[in-house]
C-alpha cells in the first residue's frame, strides 16, 4: 500500500511536520462528526424528528453499555492486528466509508415511520455510529500516538497536534454548519428541517472521508516491539482480562480515564447547551457561532503555544493550569454573563483552558500506558487507548442523556415551537445551570486531583532510570 510518510523506521524518531500534519487532519475529519453529534443531534431529534427528549436520553444512556463493551473489544482487536499497514492504519481505511454512511442515516429519521419505529431506528443507528463505527475510528487513531514513535516528547507533540486539528473540526462545524442548515433548509423561517440536515450532513461526511484517507496515506507505524508480559507471552497475546487488570492497577491511567470522562461530560454540556442557549435564551440560533467559536478559536490558538509551555513546565502542570482556567471561565460566565463582551472573555478563558489540558491529554495517556507497561510487563496499548475512547464516549453519552432528562423534567417539548407555545420558565433555568455550574464543579474536581495526586512525569522517569531506558 502506498505511503507518503517519512522513510525512517527508527521507533524513537522525531517526526517531520508533514507526517505530524498528516496524522492531525484525520482528527479534523472524525471530530466534525463528533461535533455535530455532540451539539446538534439532540436538537435534531427534538425539533426536527419531534421525538421526546426524555425517551431519547434514556435510549442514549442504555446505548452506553454497548459503547463501553465495544471499546474493549476493538482495543483487543487492535492489539492483535497484524497487517502490512500496521495495527491502526488498516482499521481507519476499512471503517471510514461505513462511518460516513451510518452518520448520514442517523440524521435521516423517516417522518412516515410510526413513533415507536422511529425510536427503534434511532437506537439502532445511534449504536451503529457510536458503538461500532466511531469506536473503530477513535481507538486505532488514538493508538497511533504510541505506534508512530516511542519518543516521549514526540508523543506530547502528536497529542498537541491531534488536539489542534480536532479543534479545527469544531471550528468548522461552529462556523459553517448552521449556515449549511439554512442553505439546504426547506423553510425560510427555521434552519431545523429534514432537508437542511440531509444536505448539511452529506457535505460534512464527504469531507470527513477525504481527511481520514489523508491520514492513512501520510503516516507510518514504527513501534513494533512486543515486550514480554508478566506471564512470559508476547504482548500481542496478552488476554483482555490481564490487560484490564494491569490498567486498573495503574493509578495514572485510572486518573486519566476519570479526567477524560469528566471533561467530555463538560464538553457535551456546553456544546448542546450552546445550541439551546441560542434558541431559548438569545432567541436566535445564529448566536451559536460566536458562543462556540469564542471557545474553539481560543483553544485552537493556545495550542500553538502549548508545546513551548510543555517543554518548560511539563505536561502535568500545563494540564492542571488548563483545568484551572476552565473552572474560572465557567464560574465567570455564570456570575457575570450579562453582556456579550463578558461572555466572550469567559469563553476565551474556557478555550485556553481546554486547549492547554487537551493538548497534553493524549500524550499523558500514552505516558501512563508506558508507565504501566514498565511496571507490570503488560503491553496494553490498544486496550489502554480503548479505555480512553470509552471514557470520552461515556462522558459524551452520559452528558447527552443527563441533558435530555433534565430538559424533559423541566417541561421542554419540541412541538411547542411549531405550535407557537413558549417553553416553560424552568427550561431557561435548566439550560443556564447545565451550561455553567455543572461544568464548573467538574473542572474544579479534576484540577484538585491533578494538583494533589498526579506525578506521572517523575514516576515514569524513575522507572525508566531503574530499567536503563532512555526517554
N, C-alpha and C positions, 0 to 999 in steps of 0.2 A: 504494500500500500504506500503511495507517495506521501512524503512528509517534508515540510519546509522548515523544520526546527534546526537548532544548532547541531553540528555533526559530533560534538563532544559526547562521549559516553561516561565521563567521569561522574560518579554519583555525588561527589562533593562540589560539583561545578557551580560557579556563579553564572547565571543565565544572562543572555543578551536581552535587550529591550524588545526585540522582535518577538521572541518566544514568550516573554512576560505579557506583552500586549495580546498576543495570540491566545494565551490562556485566559486573560481577563475578559475578552469580548464575549466569550461563551456565557459569562455571568450576566452580562447585559441582556443577552437573549432570554435565558430562562427566568431572570428576575423581572423582566417586563410582564411575563405571565403571572409570576408571583404577585407583582404589584397590582395587577388588575383583579386577581382573585382576592387579594387582601383588602383592597379599597372598594371595589365595585360589585363583587359577587353578591353580597347581601342586599345591596340596593337593587341589583337586577332581579333577584328572587322576590323581594317585597314589592317593588314599584313597577316592574315590567311583567314578570310571571304571576304577580299577585298572590304569592304564597305567604303563609302565616310565619312571622318572624320566630315565634316560639317553637313551632314544629321544625323549621329549618335549623334552628340552633340545636335541637335535640338530635336530628339526623347527623349534623356535623360532629357533635360530641361522640355519638356512637361510632362514627367513622374513624375516630382517632384510635380505637382499638385495633382496627385493621392496619391503620397507618403505622402504628408502632411496631406491629409484628412484621410488616413488610420491610421496614428499615433493617431489622435484624437479619431477615432472610437475604436481602440484597447485599448487606455488608458481608455476610458469609460467602455469597456468590462472588463478590469482588475479590475477597481473599483467596478464593480457589480458582479464579480465572487464569488461564494460560493461553495467550494468543500472540501472534506476531505483532499486534498493536499494543500489547501490554494488558494490564488488569483493568484500567479505567477507560482508556480512549475508545476501545471497541464497543463499550456499552453506550457511550454518547452517540456513536454512529448508528447503532441499532434502534435507539429509542426516540430519536429526535422527530421523525415523521409521525409515529403513533401519538406522541405527546401533542403535536400540533393539531392533529385530527380530533383527539379527545377533548382538548381545550375548546375548540370550535363548537363541538357538540354540547359541552357543558353550558354554554351560553345560548343554546338553542332549545329551549323547553317548548315543545309544540303546544300552541294555545288550544288546539282541538282535543287534547287529552283530558279526561276527567281528572278532578283534583287528586284523587288517590293515586292514579297512574303517574301524575306529574311528580309526586313525592318519591315514588319508586324510581322514576327516571333520574331525578336529582341525586338520590342516594347512590345509584349505580354509577352515574357519570362522575360524581364527585370523588368516589373511591378509585375509579379508573385513572382519573387525572392525578390525584394526590398519592394514593397508596401504591400505585403501580408506576405510572409514567414519571411523575416528579421525583419519586424515590430513586428510580433507575437513572435519573438525570443528576440529582444532587449528590448521592453517595459516591459514585465514581468521580464526579467533578471535584468534590472536596478532597478525595483521596489523592488527586493529582499533586497537591502540595507536598505530601510525604513521598510521592513516587518520582517527581521530576528532579528533586535534589535532596540530599541529606544535610546540606549546609544550613545551619540554624539561622543565619542572617538572611539567606536566600528565601527560606520558608517564611520569615517575617515579611520580606519584601513581597512575595507572592500573595500572602494573606492580605496585605495592604492593597496590592494591585487588584486583586479579586474584589475587594470592597469598593474600590474606586469605580470599577466597571459595573458592579452590581448596583451602586448608587446611581450611575448614569442611566441604567434601566429605569429606576424610579423617576428620575428627572424627565425622561422621555415620556413616560406614562402621565406624570403630573401635568406636563406641558401640553401634550397633544391629544390625549385620549378623549377628554370632554369635547374638544374640537372635532375629532373624528366622529364621536357620537352625534353631534349636531349636524355634521356634514351628511351622514347617512340616515339620519332620523326621518321617519315618515310624518313627523309633526313639526310645525314651526313653533309650537308652544313649549315643547319639552324635548330634552335630549334622550330621555328614558323611554325608548321604544325598541321593539324587537329588531326592526330594520337597522336602527342605529348600532345596536350591539353586534348584529351579524356582520355588517360592513367593517366596523372598527376592529373586531376580533380577527377577521380574516387578514387584515393588513398586518396586525401585530404578529400572528403566528408565522406568516411567511418570512418576516424579518428575523424572527427567532431562529428558524431553521437555518438561514444563511449564516448567522453569527455563531451558532453552535458548530456548524461544519468548519468554520474558520479555525475554531479551537482544535478540532480533530486533526486538521492537516498542518498545524503550525507548532505542535508540541511533541515532546518525547518523554517517555518514562525511562529513567536511568537507574533507579534504586531497585535492584532485582535480588539482592542478597536475601537469603532465607535462614536467619539465625535459628538455632535450636530452641525448642520450647522447654519448659520445665520438666517435660516427660521425655525429652530427647528426640522428639519428632520434628521434622521440618515445620517452620511456621505456617506454611500453606495448609498443613494437615491438622492444625490446632482445631479442636472441636469447638463449636459455638459456645457451649456452657463453660468451657475452660477460658475462652476469651472474655466472656461476660464477667466471670468471677474475677479475672485479672483486672478488668476495667473498674469494677466496683470496689476493688481494694486499692485503687489509685485515687487518692484524695483529690488530686489536682484535676483529673478527668471528671470526677464527680462534681466538683465545683464548677467547671466549665459547662457541664451538662445543665446544671441548675441555672447558671447565669444565662446561657443561651435560651433556655425555656422562658425565663422571665423577660428577657429583652425582646423576644419575638412576641410575647404576650403584649408587651408595651407597644411594640410597633403596630400590631394589628389594631389596638385600641385607638391610637392616634390616626391610623390610616382610614379605618371605617368611620371613626369619629369625625375626621375632617370632612368627609362627604356629607354626613348627616348634619354637621355643624353648619356647613354652607347652605344646605337645603332648608333647615328648620330654625337656625338662629340668625344667619345672614339673609335668609330667604332668596338666595341666588347661588345655584350650583357653580356658576362661573367663578366664584370666590375661592373654590377649591384649589385652583392652580397656585395662587400666591401663598396660601396656607401651607400646602405640601412642599412647594419649591423653596420656601424660606428655610425649611429643614434640609431638604435634599441638596440644594446648591451649596449651603454652608458645609454639609457633610462631604460633598464632593471636593470642595476647595481645601478643607483642612487635611484631607488625606494625602495631598501632595507634600505636606509638611511633616506628617507623622513618621515617615522613615527617618528623618533627621532627629526628631524627638526620641524615637526608639533607640537610635544609636547612642544618644546621650544619657537617657534615663532608664531604658529597658522597657520591655513590653508591659510588665505588670503595672508600673506607675502611670504609663500612658492610658492603659485601660481604666485604672482607678480614677484618674483625673477626668476621663470621659464620662464615667458614671456620675461623678460629682456635678459636672456641667448639665447633664440631663436632669438631675434632680432639681437644680436651681431653675432651669428653663421651664419645667412643668409647674413648679411652685409659683414662679413669677407670672406665667400665663393665667393661672387660676386666681391669683390675688389681684393682679393689676391689668388684666387683659380687657381694658375698656376702650382702648384706641388701637387703630391698625398699626401704628408705629411701635407701640409697646409689644403687641402680639408678634410682630415680625422679629423684634430684638430677642424675645424669649424663644421663638422658634429657631433663630440662628444659633442661640446657645445650645438648644437641643441638637441641632445638626452638627455642631462642632463636637459635642459630646459623643454623639453616635458615630461620627467619623473616627474619632480617636479610639474609642473602645472597639468599634467594628473592624478598624484597620489592624488591630492587634489580635482579634479573636481567633482566626483560623491558624495563625502562627502559634498562639498559645495552645490550641488544641493539638497541633502537630507535636509541639514540645512535650505536652502532657502524655501523649501516646508513646513518644520516645522514652520518657521518664519511666513509664510503666513497663515498657519492654526491657529496659536495662535492669529494672528492679525485680521483675518476675520471670524474665526469659520468654515471655509470651508475646509474639508479634501479632497485634490485632489492629492493623491499620484500617482494614475495611470495616470491622466491627466498631472500632473507635469512632470513625467518621460516620458510620451508620447511626451511632448514638447521638452524634452532634446533629445530624439531619433530623433524627427523631425528635430531639429537643426543640429544634426550630419549628417543625411542623406541629408538634404538640402545643407549643406556645401559640402558634398561629391559629390552630384549630380550636383550642380551648378559649382563646381570646374571642374568636368569632362566635363561638357558642354562647359564652357569657354575655357578650354584647347583645346577641339576639334575645336571650332570656330576659335581660334587663329591659330592653326596649319593649318586648311583649308585656312584661309586668307593668311597665309604665303606661300601657294602653295604646301603643303605636299600632296603626293599621294603614297599610299602603293604599288601600282603596279609598281612604278618606280624601287623599289628594285629588283623585279623579272625581269624587263626588263634591269637591269644594268644601269639605268639612275640616276645620282646624284640628290639628293634633292636640291631645291633652297637654296641659301645662307641665305635667310630670315628665313628659318626653324631653323637653328642653333641659330640665334639671338632670335627668339621667345622662343626656349627651354631654353636658358640662362636666359631670362627675367622672365619667369614663374617659373623657379626653384629657383631663388634667390630674385628678387626685389619685386614682389608682396607679397610673404610670409613675407619679412622683414617689409613692410609697415603695414600689417595687425597685426602682432605681436606687433609692436610698439604702435598701437592704443589701443589694449587690455591692454598693460602694463600701459598706461596712465590712462585709465578708472579705473583700479583696484587701482592704486596708489592714485587717487583723490576721488573716489566715493564709494568704496566698504568697508563697515564697518559692515558686517553681524555678525561676532563674538560678537562685542559689543552690537549691537541692539537685537540680539537673547537672549543674557544673560540678558539684561534689561527686555525684555518681560517675560522671564521665572521667573525672580525675582518678577515682578509685579503680576504674577499669582500663585506664590508659587510653581513652578515646578522645581524639581532638574534636572540638565543636565544629 
